[in-house]
Amino acid sequence: MTALIETGETDEHKELRASVAALGSRYGREYFAEVVREGKHTDALWAEAAQLGYLGVNLPAEYGGGGCGIQELSIVLEELGAAGCPLLMLVVSPAICGTVIARFGTTEQQRAWLPGLADGTRKMAFGITEPDAGSNSHRITTTARRDAATGDWLLTGRKVFISGVDIADATLIVGRTEDARTGRLKPCLFIVPREARGFSRNPIDMEISAPEKQFELVLDEVRLPADALVGDEDAGLLQLFAGLNPERIMTAAFALGMARHAIGRATDYARTRQVWQEPIGTHQAIAHPLAQAHIEVECARLMTQKAALLYDAGDDTGAGEAANMAKYAAAEACVRAVDQSVHTLGGNGLTREYGLAALITASRVARIAPVSREMILNYVSHQTLGLPKSY
């Protein structure tokens, strides 16, 4: 109980951290960098993590999952990131898509998808961002309409910056349908198989060293059966945010892991690197910025734990505020930690040998995606502080 009060984590959580950290240490940054250089995917790590039950730790036990929650899954991602080998698809496949299907999917959808998502044999991508919508989900133009003759859905639209579509069996697409009562468009979620006719993907050339590729998607009158719709057509917004809150929590965990990895490399270097008579870590100009970075990471971790606890307790409103704050705090801490770590190593911080230079670009991702820090500040100023809305 004391551990839970102090850190928000139980002894079981600590054991999970230790076990995942041990797995990550067997792969590490060298494995991750080699996968990226060869244009491959982290299949070996994904398979072993699945075998150990980590991929589906948040999914229902009756479908092969661990029966736990987002807090446990965020621990998995953070510890793999701290070891230098994060699995981005953990954010997308079990956290967003798995959560949405587990909470709102039909029994048939749950049977079809959750066992595979839990054991790692199936992956699902998530498509919401559009070229002209960005952070404004109300401007999503991907639309779904019924074929009156067959009852099928027809989806048309475009998506951008969608991760891992090439390795996913399907993509959970956010579209909009027309409300028969008001005529307004409302969000809905659809499972679109990778090989669906009219569903095409184009890779986006990114300057980020990651195994997961980014894609532009084109949906040209993609025909889907009636049961491709996830959940209730009239509850699409609730279902959407049920996936977005875990996305923000997992993005925070991703950033925390990256920050911890960078600080670990920098402190190891500062303990041993000698320029004069003592290791450079003796000097406060080196030691204090790293200590500050560590403090910021630990504070962000506490907010991430709070967000996960609220979400797993079913408090979607409270989790929404905390998840946004956690994502903001972790992203800011990550950028500063990586910057200071590179600076600690000097010229070595930019070499391929130490593997920190690639994190300079990667660390910016958490500031931008899945929602920018400016939009989070808008949310907090409006929703939390009660200031007038500016957007």
Secondary structure, DSSP 8 states (H G I E B T S, - for coil): -HHHHHHS--HHHHHHHHHHHHHHHHHHHHHHHHHHHTT---HHHHHHHHHTT-TTTTS-GGGTS-S--HHHHHHHHHHHHHTT---THHIIIIIIIIHHHHHHS-HHHHHHHHHHHHHTS--EEEE---TTTTT-GGG---EEEE-TTT--EEEEEEEEEEETGGG-SEEEEEEEEE-TTT--EEEEEEEEETT-TTEEEEE-------SS-EEEEEEEEEEE-GGGEES-GGGHHHHHHHHHHHHHHHHHHHHHHHHHHHHHHHHHHHHH-BSSSSBGGGSHHHHHHHHHHHHHHHHHHHHHHHHHHHHHTT-HHHHHHHHHHHHHHHHHHHHHHHHHHHHHHGGGGGSTTT--HHHHHHHHHHHHSSS-HHHHHHHIIIIIT------
